[in-house]
Amino acid sequence: MKAIEIIEPGGPDVLRLCERGKPVPKGDEILIEVKAAGVNRPDVVQRKGLYPPPPGASDIPGLEVAGIVAEIGSDVSGIKIGDSVCALVPGGGYAEYCTANEKCVLPVPGGMSMEMAAGIPETYFTVWSNLFDRAGLENGETLLVHGGSSGIGATAIQLAKAIGAKVITTVGNEEKRRFCEELGADIVINYRIQDFVEEIKAVEGEASVNVVLDMVGCAYIPKNIDLLAPDGRHVSIAFLSGPQVEFNMLPVMLKRLTLTGSTLRARDNTFKGAIADKLQKHVLPMMKEGKSQPIIHSVFPLAEANKAHALMETSNHMGKIILSV
């Protein structure tokens, strides 16, 4: 099969089209003939040599795929050869074939393209796990999500609005502001020309945010803590500006705040399968009703994975970047 490999740590040009042997599914796995694969920040970090795959995972990048079931393992039930599926995988997505554990597989929603379906797993698993399972966002609460125009941000906006939360988000330009407003964000702040702390306090008042979903880290964390209401929850899922931060713990104690964070890739299939069950129960119906869907910015051929990575590193995209296989 054709696949993309990382020839050495470095920039986008270290991604190379190669020939690899087709993977063989284990008893609890399926083999997917990949039609499309999502491009995500962890892929970029892996390419740079800073995020090795978990033990036993493929060294081929790619954490989410959509395609047709080509083979099924001896212990798999409920999935048939020929089914259209999307799946969260620990690696191996940038290829013509990829194996996936049966627990981490979802059906492609009716009428959805493979390119769109490839944008579901990594983003929706991550947002559901952190926004609802960890942070417990509820109807009537206020969410602050940084990077609202990213794949994660766009998904968080849609799901939060679907359950009746108020959404505040930050972006880097006016085009991204309009994008987030069209998705339903209530307040969109251009952090390049506005101080998001001052803007939120001016409109919402002091300590008015119930949940923060943060992908920036570093200097944003003390500001997020300042904005959180009593019993607020702060969830870190990335640190684009760095992981090191110094802040005052007193507001955390006085407001009874919860500071948490997570990574998904290394979690076991039972954990991921529990999220998949919730997505099938709660999110796939939202998609059928038109309340949420992956937002696709660009689609590149598999052989142009380097161009997809170069685009992601500019942060000029709005929504997901997808590889067509």
N, C-alpha and C positions, 0 to 999 in steps of 0.2 A: 504494500500500500504506500501511497504518498503521505508524507507527514512533514511537519516543521520541527527541526531540532535546533537547539542552542549550541553553536559550535564552541563558544567560550563566553565567559561573562563579558558584557559590554552593551553597546548601543543597539538600536534596532537592526543594524546591518549584520549582527551575529545570528539572526534567524535565517535558516537555510532550508530550502525544500530538499527532502531526501527520500530514499526508499527504506522502509522498515517492514519487518514481518508483521502480518496481521495478528493481533492479539487473540488469545483463546480464552473464552469465558470460563470462570470457575463455576462450581455447582450453584451458587447463589447469585450469579451474574448473568447479564445479557450482553450480546455483542450488537452494537448499533452501527449501521451503515450511516455515517455522519453526512448530513446535508448542510448543516450550518453549525458554527461554534461561536460562542461569545468571547470577547476580549475584555479582560479585567485588569485592574491595577496589580493584583498579586502576580499575574503573568509577567508584567513589566519588572516587578521586583525580583522574580525568579530569574528573568533574563539577565539582570544585573549581577546575579550570583549571591543575592542577599536573602533568598527565600527558597531553600531546597525543598523538593517534594517530600512528603511523609514517607516513612519506610514502606516499601512495597509498591509505591505509586510509580507510574510512568514518568520518565524524565522529559517526555514531550509536554510542552505547556498546554494549557486549556482546561478550564474548570467547569464548563457547561457546554452541552451539545444538544442538537435536535436531529432526528433522523428516523430511519426505519429499522425495526428489530430484524437482524439477520440470523442470529442464533440465540438459543436460550440454554442456560445451564440445567443440569439434571434436577436441581432442587427448586427451580423457579416455577411459581404458579401465578395465574392471573395475568400473565403477559404472553402474547403469542407472536410467532414469527409473522412479520408483515405489519405489525402495529406501528402507528406513528407516535413517537415518544420524545420527550426531552428529559435530560438527566443531569444531576449534579455529580461531578466526578472529581477525584483527587488529582487528576492530571491526565494527559493523553488526548485532550480534546481537539488539538490542531492536527487532525489526521482524517483519513478516509474511513477508518474504523476505530471504534473506541469501546471498551468494556465499561459497564456500570453495574453497581450492586442493585438488585431488584428493589430494595427499599428506597432508593434515591431517584426513582423513575416516576414521571408524571405523564399522563396522556397529553398529546397536543390538543388544545381546545379546538373544537370544530370550526373550520373555516380559517384558522390562523396559519400563516405561512411558516415554513421552517425557519426562516431568518428571524421572525418575531419570536417563535417558540424557543429559539436558542438564547434569547435574552431573558428567559424566565428564571432558570434555576439559581444561579449564583446570586442574583439580585434579590429575588423574592424570598429565597431561603434566608439570606442575610437580614433583610429588613424585617421579616416576620419574627425571626428568632430574637432580634435585639429590640425591636420596637414594641412588640406585644408580649413575648415570653419573658424577656428580661426586664423591660421598662414598664410593662403593664399599662401602656397608653389606653385611655378610655374615652368614650363619648363625652364631649364637653370640655376636655382638657386642651391645653395649648402645647403644641410641639414646635421646637426650634430645630430645624435641620440645616446644617451647613452644606454648601455645595448642592443646591437644589436642582441644578441642571444636569448633574451627573446621572448615571443609570440608577445608582442607589437613591439619590435625592428625588428623582422623578417618581420612583416607585414608592418611596416613603410619603411623598405628598399625596399621591393617589390613594394609598391605603388608609392614611390618616383621615383624609376627607371622607372616605367611604364609611368610616365608623363614627363620623360626627365630631372629629377633633378640629380645632383651629390650628392653622399651619402658618408659621413664620419661617422664611428661609433667606439665606444670603447667596448672592451671586456676584460675578465680576464685571458684568457689562449690561447694557440696556436690552440687548437682544435676549440674553438669558433671563432678564427680568420678565419680559413679555412671555417667554416660554413657560416660566413657572406660574405666572398668573393664569395662563391658558389651562394649565393643569389643575388649577383650583387653589393655589396658595393664596392666603388671605393678605399677608404682608410680605413683600419682597424687598430686600435691602441690598443696594449695590455697595459692597464693602470697600470698594476702591474710592468712593466719593462720600460715603456716609459712615459714621461710627455706629455699628449695629447695636451696641449697648445703649447709647443715647437715644437712638431711634425707637427701640423697643420700649424703653422706659417712658418716652414721651407719649407714645400711643397707648401702651398697655399698663403702664404704672410700674412701680418697683416690684421686684420678685414676683413676676407674673407668669413665668414659664414652668410648666409641669414636667416636661421631658425634653432633654437635649440629645440629639443624635449627631455625634461629632466625628468628622473625618480629618480634621485639621491638626488638632493637638496643640502642643507648645503653648504659646501665649493666649490661645483661645480658651483654654480650660478655666483660668481664673475669671475671665469675663463671663463664661457660661455659668459658673457657680454664682456669680453676682446676680444673674438674671433668674436663677431658679427660685421657685416658690417653696414654702415649707413642704417637706416630704417629697421634694422634687427628685427626679432620677436623671443621672447623666450617664450616657452610654458612649464609650469610645470604640470605634471600629477601624480606625486608621489614624495615621499621624503624618499627613503630608508635609507639615512644617517641623516635624521632629517629635520624639517621644519624651524628651526631658522637659519638666515643668516644675516651677516652684510656686506654691500658693499657700494662702492662709487657711488652716483647717478650722478656725473658729466658726465661720459661716456654715461650714459643713455640719458642725455639731449643733449650732443654734437652730438651723433650719431642718435638722434631721435628714440630711440629703443622703442619697445612695449614689456612689460612684462605682461604675462597673464597666466592663468591656469584654470583648470576646474575639476569637478567631474561629473560623468554621472549618477550614480545610482539614485539619488534623483530627477533628472529632470523629467518633466511630459511626458506623452505618446505622446503628440503632437510634442514636441521637438525631442524625439527619433524617432517618425514616419517620420519626415522630413529627418533624417539621413538615415533611412531605404530606403526611396524613392531614395536617391542619391546612396546608395550602389546598389540598384537594377538596376539603370540606368547606373552607371559607373563601378562598381566593378564586379558584376556578369558576365558581358561580358568579363572582363579581365580574370576571372577564366576559362571561356569557351575557351579562347585563350591560356591558359597556362601561363599567365603573372603573376599570383598571386594565391596562395593557402595557407590554413593553414598548418603549419609545425608541425607535431605531434612527440613529443619526447617519451612519454610513455602513455600507457593505463592501468588503474587499474580497477578491479571490484568495483562496488559501495561499497561493504562491506569493501574495503581496502582504503577508503578515507583518513584514517589516514596516510597510507604510501604515498599517493599522496601529502599530505600536508608536510610530512617530506622531501620528495624530493624537493618540491618547496622551502623550507626554506634553503636548501643547496645551491641553485642557480647553481646547476650542470647541469640543464636541458638546452636544446637548442630547442626552440619552445614550443608548448603547452603540458600541462598535461591534460589528459582526463579520466573521469570515464565512464566505460561501464556499462549500466544498463540492 
